Amino acid sequence: MVQGRQVGRHHSCRNLAHPKHRSGNYAAGTNVRLPASRFPTADRNTALLVVITIKSPANEKNHFHHEYKKHYHDRAGNVATHLSIALSQAGYNIRQVFSRTEASASELAAKLKCPYTTDLSQITHEGDLYIVSVKDSALNDILPKLVQRAPQALFVHTAGSVPMNVWQGLAERYGVLYPMQTFSKLRQVDFREVTFFTEAHTAADLKLLNEIALHLGSKVYEASSEQRRYLHIAAVFACNFANHMYAVASHLLSANGLPFEAMLPLIDETARKVHELPPVKAQTGPAQRYDENVINRHLEMLKSEPHLAEIYEQISKNIHEYASNKKKPYDKLRSY
């Protein structure tokens, strides 16, 4: 496992990136503690290779206006909407919005007070940074046409499951800016609670992406494409699957005249525990102690919904395997 640093304020965390994508000359496997001066910082006096730097009065921070380009496919998606608004609020100048549907492009552009287009050939060529936030399946169609508009710019995508080398052979400067968080349009996100994972083809561009994330107040880690794949699948288990379990619980409760809000204290305490305990140690319930009487009663109750009974049985078996150490969970991301 590559050891190193978290970018920014807390210097003792791991740097997950492969050595060739990392600033500094440190061998894999070493613990790296860098002096504060070596860290990309959120201090607005730091040069960011931005288009415009506006000096503010003495004793105040400088404000950075970065030429920034946001792209998405079919509609302005959740990640695209939240990230672009956060960047705008942090002082970055959003130059243009692109979407293939006018309704979504114009809606987001109105919020950002910037122009928009629905035509790839009309994308501005004046941007320094182009951030692509689209469905994975749309990348191959968009990227070649996009890079042609500004060959010298920095191009990044925001996907957890897509490797950085999707840009290889298309762009000279490229990378990844992956915000690992759940985004819903109807709920605001505090970007101080969002962890970014960055990767770039060059150390200079990696530092730039780290700076941008830090300006949002976020924690930033450098991770390779291979590690990010495992971050993404882990997030699916921890977030998407967990939320689906809430949906199943809501279904079972409503079918029996009970409110889902009764679960909220339980859900909150379950989430709080893993801030202090390893997940396996925090596990409770009939599967953890393998209470066959309770498990069998539950399976009997789910007879009318066999698909739920199957999920219940498989997850119960897996919980018991983890609890009994028959299957050892991996607490660290897979190394190279």
Phi, psi and omega per residue, in radians:
M1 nan 2.326 3.121
V2 -1.324 2.180 3.125
Q3 -1.808 2.652 3.132
G4 3.081 -2.142 -2.975
R5 -2.381 2.704 2.835
Q6 -1.483 2.481 3.116
V7 -1.307 2.373 2.961
G8 1.866 -2.249 -2.843
R9 -1.360 -0.634 -3.028
H10 -1.877 1.863 -2.870
H11 -1.544 -0.034 -3.009
S12 -1.660 -0.061 -3.073
C13 -1.417 2.967 -3.079
R14 -1.373 2.507 2.897
N15 -1.672 2.039 -3.018
L16 -1.488 -0.154 -2.962
A17 -1.246 2.656 2.987
H18 -1.096 2.488 -3.065
P19 -0.922 -0.605 -3.072
K20 -1.258 -0.250 3.107
H21 -1.862 0.352 -3.003
R22 -2.094 2.479 3.071
S23 -1.275 2.469 3.118
G24 1.664 2.884 -3.096
N25 -1.990 1.495 -3.109
Y26 -2.256 2.323 -3.133
A27 -1.241 2.584 3.066
A28 -1.025 2.442 3.105
G29 1.670 -0.039 3.132
T30 -1.728 2.564 3.022
N31 -1.470 2.200 -3.045
V32 -2.016 2.141 2.996
R33 -2.083 1.914 -3.090
L34 -1.666 2.572 3.045
P35 -1.120 2.709 -3.043
A36 -0.982 -0.563 -3.095
S37 -1.165 -0.294 -3.128
R38 -1.557 -0.065 -3.074
F39 -1.634 2.390 2.900
P40 -1.017 2.312 -3.019
T41 -2.170 2.750 3.126
A42 -1.415 0.030 3.106
D43 -1.080 2.221 -3.016
R44 -1.319 -0.024 3.055
N45 -1.457 -0.123 -3.124
T46 -1.346 2.308 3.110
A47 -1.160 2.339 -3.056
L48 -2.073 0.193 -3.026
L49 0.983 0.688 -3.105
V50 -1.536 2.884 -3.126
V51 -1.311 -0.750 -3.121
I52 -2.256 2.294 2.991
T53 -2.057 2.041 -3.120
I54 -1.754 2.067 3.131
K55 -1.303 2.269 3.083
S56 -1.717 2.975 -3.115
P57 -1.000 2.858 -3.131
A58 -0.982 2.554 3.123
N59 1.214 0.128 3.047
E60 -2.017 2.759 -3.132
K61 -1.289 2.653 3.013
N62 -1.322 2.686 3.085
H63 -1.929 2.309 -3.104
F64 -1.811 2.289 3.054
H65 -2.017 1.937 -3.038
H66 -1.869 2.295 3.051
E67 -1.214 2.075 -2.922
Y68 -2.360 2.496 -3.097
K69 -2.230 2.257 -3.115
K70 -1.989 2.307 -3.115
H71 -2.267 2.473 2.999
Y72 -2.646 2.984 -3.005
H73 -1.977 2.289 3.048
D74 1.206 -0.823 3.113
R75 -2.654 2.767 3.079
A76 -1.287 1.837 -3.019
G77 -1.320 3.108 -3.053
N78 -1.106 -0.842 -3.141
V79 -1.092 -0.828 -3.112
A80 -1.018 -0.788 -3.099
T81 -1.127 -0.914 -3.087
H82 -1.135 -0.749 -3.081
L83 -1.175 -0.761 -3.118
S84 -1.155 -0.679 3.097
I85 -1.150 -0.726 3.125
A86 -1.098 -0.723 3.122
L87 -1.133 -0.720 3.108
S88 -1.089 -0.763 3.131
Q89 -1.165 -0.453 3.123
A90 -1.443 -0.018 3.059
G91 1.838 0.098 3.111
Y92 -1.485 2.469 -3.104
N93 -1.581 1.857 3.121
I94 -1.366 1.977 -3.034
R95 -1.383 -0.534 -3.038
Q96 -2.929 2.637 3.041
V97 -2.045 2.407 3.030
F98 -2.117 2.344 2.956
S99 -2.643 2.722 -3.138
R100 -1.454 -0.118 3.054
T101 -2.042 2.289 -3.067
E102 -1.121 -0.636 -3.091
A103 -1.049 -0.836 -3.108
S104 -1.265 -0.653 3.122
A105 -1.109 -0.816 -3.092
S106 -1.202 -0.609 3.140
E107 -1.093 -0.843 -3.132
L108 -1.243 -0.685 3.137
A109 -1.060 -0.622 3.108
A110 -1.124 -0.685 3.117
K111 -1.167 -0.622 -3.078
L112 -1.592 -0.156 -3.119
K113 0.993 0.902 3.138
C114 -2.453 2.871 3.082
P115 -1.219 2.889 3.062
Y116 -2.478 2.854 3.038
T117 -2.556 2.697 3.036
T118 -1.974 0.150 -3.064
D119 -2.053 2.045 3.140
L120 -0.985 -0.574 -3.107
S121 -1.277 -0.203 -3.140
Q122 -1.802 0.128 3.093
I123 -1.135 2.366 -3.108
T124 -1.055 2.522 3.106
H125 -1.751 0.129 -3.024
E126 -1.694 -0.010 -3.105
G127 -1.318 2.668 3.023
D128 -1.638 -0.566 -3.072
L129 -2.307 2.215 3.114
Y130 -2.041 2.021 -3.110
I131 -1.856 2.115 -3.070
V132 -1.825 2.096 3.124
S133 -2.239 1.554 -3.045
V134 -2.355 2.974 2.969
K135 -1.048 2.494 -3.109
D136 -0.935 -0.662 -3.074
S137 -1.191 -0.296 -3.097
A138 -1.589 -0.211 -3.036
L139 -1.059 -0.790 -3.064
N140 -1.074 -0.526 -3.137
D141 -1.367 -0.647 -3.010
I142 -1.483 -0.726 -2.926
L143 -1.025 -0.869 -3.098
P144 -1.023 -0.737 -3.121
K145 -1.202 -0.620 -3.121
L146 -1.177 -0.846 -3.071
V147 -1.067 -0.575 3.136
Q148 -1.081 -0.421 -3.099
R149 -1.275 -0.518 -3.089
A150 -2.659 1.300 -3.002
P151 -1.010 -0.455 -3.077
Q152 -1.600 -0.049 -3.077
A153 -1.399 2.967 3.040
L154 -1.644 2.234 -3.116
F155 -2.035 2.272 3.106
V156 -2.392 2.690 2.966
H157 -2.030 2.958 -3.041
T158 -2.008 0.269 -3.026
A159 -1.514 2.442 3.095
G160 -1.363 -0.523 -3.003
S161 -1.741 -0.019 -3.095
V162 -1.802 2.242 -3.118
P163 -1.209 2.749 3.112
M164 -1.112 -0.554 -3.040
N165 -1.244 0.068 2.998
V166 -1.068 -0.406 3.105
W167 -1.513 -0.276 -3.019
Q168 -1.056 2.337 -3.106
G169 1.489 -0.179 3.119
L170 -1.890 -0.819 -3.080
A171 -2.082 2.637 3.059
E172 -1.434 -0.584 -3.125
R173 -2.121 2.196 -3.078
Y174 -2.786 2.854 -3.139
G175 -3.075 -2.838 -3.096
V176 -2.402 2.386 3.039
L177 -2.237 1.586 -2.986
Y178 -1.804 1.900 3.062
P179 -1.532 1.942 -3.102
M180 -1.542 1.597 -3.134
Q181 -2.764 2.789 3.044
T182 -1.608 2.234 -3.089
F183 -2.070 2.239 3.028
S184 -2.230 2.413 -3.043
K185 -1.070 -0.554 -3.040
L186 -1.528 0.072 -3.127
R187 -2.294 2.226 3.119
Q188 -1.240 2.604 3.138
V189 -2.034 2.287 3.030
D190 -1.532 1.905 -3.049
F191 -1.224 -0.136 2.990
R192 -1.224 -0.283 3.123
E193 -1.811 0.174 -3.128
V194 -1.800 2.277 3.048
T195 -1.699 2.226 3.085
F196 -1.761 2.504 3.003
F197 -2.083 2.175 -3.023
T198 -2.037 2.717 3.064
E199 -2.743 2.506 3.125
A200 -2.644 2.763 -3.119
H201 -1.240 -0.509 3.127
T202 -2.204 2.719 3.128
A203 -1.112 -0.621 -3.126
A204 -1.126 -0.752 3.139
D205 -1.271 -0.538 3.061
L206 -1.103 -0.753 3.115
K207 -1.094 -0.703 3.124
L208 -1.068 -0.795 3.126
L209 -1.132 -0.668 3.076
N210 -1.064 -0.747 3.127
E211 -1.059 -0.773 -3.109
I212 -1.078 -0.799 3.129
A213 -1.108 -0.712 3.139
L214 -1.157 -0.545 3.091
H215 -1.155 -0.363 3.066
L216 -1.474 -0.088 -3.126
G217 1.509 0.252 -3.023
S218 -1.596 2.801 2.915
K219 -1.395 2.527 -3.079
V220 -2.324 2.290 3.014
Y221 -2.178 2.592 3.048
E222 -1.691 2.195 -3.089
A223 -2.412 2.529 3.103
S224 -1.330 2.917 3.118
S225 -1.061 -0.676 3.138
E226 -1.129 -0.771 3.124
Q227 -1.160 -0.651 -3.130
R228 -1.137 -0.547 3.056
R229 -1.031 -0.705 -3.136
Y230 -1.344 -0.542 2.983
L231 -1.028 -0.764 -3.073
H232 -1.151 -0.808 -3.120
I233 -1.191 -0.612 3.072
A234 -1.119 -0.678 3.122
A235 -1.150 -0.600 3.081
V236 -1.070 -0.769 3.102
F237 -1.155 -0.838 -3.011
A238 -1.278 -0.516 -3.050
C239 -1.954 -1.097 -3.027
N240 -1.129 -0.831 -3.141
F241 -1.193 -0.691 3.116
A242 -1.061 -0.760 3.130
N243 -1.123 -0.619 3.104
H244 -1.139 -0.600 3.068
M245 -1.096 -0.604 3.041
Y246 -1.109 -0.703 3.126
A247 -1.102 -0.709 3.095
V248 -1.114 -0.785 3.122
A249 -1.051 -0.749 3.122
S250 -1.070 -0.706 3.110
H251 -1.078 -0.814 -3.129
L252 -1.154 -0.664 -3.133
L253 -1.212 -0.837 -3.098
S254 -1.120 -0.562 3.108
A255 -1.165 -0.286 -3.122
N256 -2.120 0.429 3.020
G257 1.221 0.499 -3.111
L258 -2.062 2.540 -3.102
P259 -1.477 2.496 3.098
F260 -1.136 -0.524 -3.105
E261 -1.024 -0.332 3.074
A262 -1.092 -0.402 -3.129
M263 -1.455 -0.308 -2.958
L264 -1.040 -0.778 3.084
P265 -1.053 -0.640 3.106
L266 -1.157 -0.778 3.128
I267 -1.085 -0.770 -3.107
D268 -1.122 -0.764 -3.135
E269 -1.170 -0.652 3.092
T270 -1.042 -0.750 3.133
A271 -1.206 -0.686 -3.127
R272 -1.128 -0.639 -3.062
K273 -1.055 -0.654 -3.064
V274 -1.330 -0.054 2.954
H275 -1.323 -0.318 -3.056
E276 -2.108 -0.411 -3.080
L277 -2.173 2.592 2.966
P278 -1.054 2.511 -3.093
P279 -0.920 -0.702 -3.126
V280 -1.119 -0.647 3.122
K281 -1.253 -0.491 -3.116
A282 -1.430 -0.209 -3.068
Q283 -1.153 2.351 3.038
T284 -2.320 -3.126 3.040
G285 1.862 3.043 -3.044
P286 -1.103 -0.595 -3.128
A287 -1.212 -0.677 -3.116
Q288 -1.089 -0.691 3.137
R289 -1.705 0.036 -3.140
Y290 0.894 1.056 3.086
D291 -1.515 1.608 -3.029
E292 -1.082 -0.604 -3.140
N293 -1.073 -0.824 3.128
V294 -1.154 -0.796 -3.124
I295 -1.032 -0.779 -3.129
N296 -1.148 -0.643 3.085
R297 -1.121 -0.723 3.125
H298 -1.125 -0.725 3.117
L299 -1.115 -0.630 3.088
E300 -1.126 -0.705 3.130
M301 -1.144 -0.431 -3.099
L302 -1.690 0.219 -3.105
K303 -1.010 -0.600 -3.112
S304 -1.315 -0.200 3.111
E305 -2.267 1.338 -3.017
P306 -1.040 -0.518 3.126
H307 -1.162 -0.628 3.070
L308 -1.261 -0.630 3.094
A309 -1.088 -0.681 3.131
E310 -1.153 -0.764 3.098
I311 -1.060 -0.804 -3.137
Y312 -1.007 -0.800 -3.081
E313 -1.174 -0.772 -3.108
Q314 -1.153 -0.752 3.132
I315 -1.177 -0.678 3.113
S316 -1.053 -0.750 3.117
K317 -1.097 -0.735 -3.109
N318 -1.175 -0.696 3.081
I319 -1.037 -0.791 -3.115
H320 -1.157 -0.634 3.100
E321 -1.107 -0.763 3.093
Y322 -1.110 -0.766 -3.097
A323 -1.125 -0.567 -3.106
S324 -1.676 0.145 3.095
N325 1.127 0.337 3.056
K326 -1.283 -0.481 3.065
K327 -2.247 2.081 -3.062
K328 -1.599 2.053 3.092
P329 -1.219 2.639 3.120
Y330 -1.668 2.065 3.138
D331 -1.460 -0.318 -3.133
K332 -1.981 2.664 3.078
L333 -1.165 2.665 -3.123
R334 -1.068 2.343 3.130
S335 -1.496 3.107 -3.041
Y336 -1.348 nan nan
